[in-house]
Amino acid sequence: MATIRARKRTDGSVSYTAQIRLFRDGAQVYQESQTFARKQAAQVWVRRREAELDQPGAIERANRTGVTVQDMITQYLNEMEKVRPLGKTKEATLKAIAASEFGQTVDSDINSQRLVDFALWRMSKEGGGVQPQTAGNDLAHLGAVLSIARPAWGYEVDAHAMADARKVLRKLGYNMKSRERDRRPAMDELDKILEHFLGIQQRRPSSINMLKVIGFAMFSTRRQDEICRIRWSDVDEAGQRVLVRDMKNPGQKIGNDVWCSIPDEAWRILKTMPKSNAEIFPYNSSSVSTSWAKACKFLEIEDLHFHDLRHDGVSRLFEMDWDIPRVSSVSGHRDWNSLRRYTHLRGRGDPYAQWSWIERILRPPVALGQREKDAQP
């Protein structure tokens, strides 16, 4: 049922308010109104809207208030937590997006223009003044949420919005791709870091044994969270290898279990760990990360990530003339393009052949703190 009422404005002109009210079984199920300067325009609007609302499901869609980006991110984080916790960087990024003004955008309003505006805001001073690569990472993490919001939860998200936004940003001259890191630790940097953690180990024997964690990371090329997940039951003694469960992979993370060979130096470090826990290195991954970051800050070592130890380990194997299949059997990479990103050669031969720290890492016994023991099932 539609009505059009004329109303006199304060300036003496007349406006026309068109109102549509729909009823089902005697109860009002929908109401909408618009004001026009001309009665003919109001009549045209009424005919068009009544025809639209007569379509199946139109009233339900019109009554829908929409769900915000913040709500979608919260739902995504909750769902992912049931399977496997996200990396702390991705989680922190998504929470920051949810807390921003963009987080209040409803699903049906998400289009390429809104996404471009968000990326440009992130690169502005008000949005943090981040580099285009960081804004690109924000869009990538947000895209993971939007990609399942429509097919999994039925939200009204434009399936092409993200791709169109990236295309626009490229046309505007922004390079949103992440830069490949080529950072490897220098010998003097490793000396400082290991001396620092040796002192901590001597003062607090039951603290995280960062000496062994760092040494194993370097020579095994394993990621930080993988190191803290590997169990004794995943060790193949005869094959000198370990089963890395849920190895990070762009196409598959959950259930991507890969057997990885362990080079001699890393194997010797592994064998020094006590078997009193299910995990070989029964430490919290976040605590390892925090310890590393604090040490680098204290020692004024700039831009050195724990993950750079993996770069160093892969590069070392190539410097020792290992071929691609043999290196990938250690690193777990599936193809050369992925492996190439971790390869930054400095010369030929084993740079750690006469490294005094190997024995110093192997020698001290490991004392596990009560916290690590209590954390085990």
C-alpha angles and dihedrals in degrees: 000000000000132000132184119204127189116224128189114227125216091256090057097255123123127238128190122223115201117200129188120197121179126195134195122190090348094307125108110243102172142018131181135163139186132184123223137183093226129047092220091058090051091051092050091050092050093052093047096046093046089053091049094047090050090067118100112274093005095120092049090051092046092051091049112110095196132231123264128237087245091057092047092051091048090051091047093051091048093049094047092048089063091059105031132328115260123243111275093242094055092044093049091048093051092048090051091051090049091052094049126089088259088062089073093059111116120231097251091054095055107110137144092271093055091048092049090049090051092051092048090048091052089053092048124087091252092054096047102278092253125174119261089252090059091048087050090054089051090054091047093054091044089048090058088060096043093047092067100029094085103038096036103036104019096241119157100251122153104241092209099044097095095046091048091049092053090048091053092048091051090051088051089057101255117140102212096175117112114253116243112246118229096178117135125173116257118229093248090051091053090048091055094045095047093045087051093052092041088060091050090048092053092050096041109023093180095055120105107300095232091171092067094037092053093044092049091047092052098048100033095042088221122153121248097252092043091056091055093047103049112108131204087243088062093059121106104201096186094049095038091229141113133219109242106203122211092004113196111262130157093232100037134015107156112069094007095133114174132184109226127191116234117220117230097259093051091044091055090051091049091053091057092062117100118245095223092111136049092242121063091221101028096192134122110258093219091052090053090051092048093049091051094048093048092050093051091048093048092048092044092237106156129216098354114140127192087238089062087074087068090053089050093049095050092046091050092056091053090047086056088057096252111159125236098262092050094047092047090051086064101037096039094229116152100206141022095247091062093042092049091064089063095048118096109153125204100179142307131303133030110311089197097049093112097024110145093204094071093074092039089056093047098045108065117077118238121247112194117211122233090250093063093046093049091051093065122095 
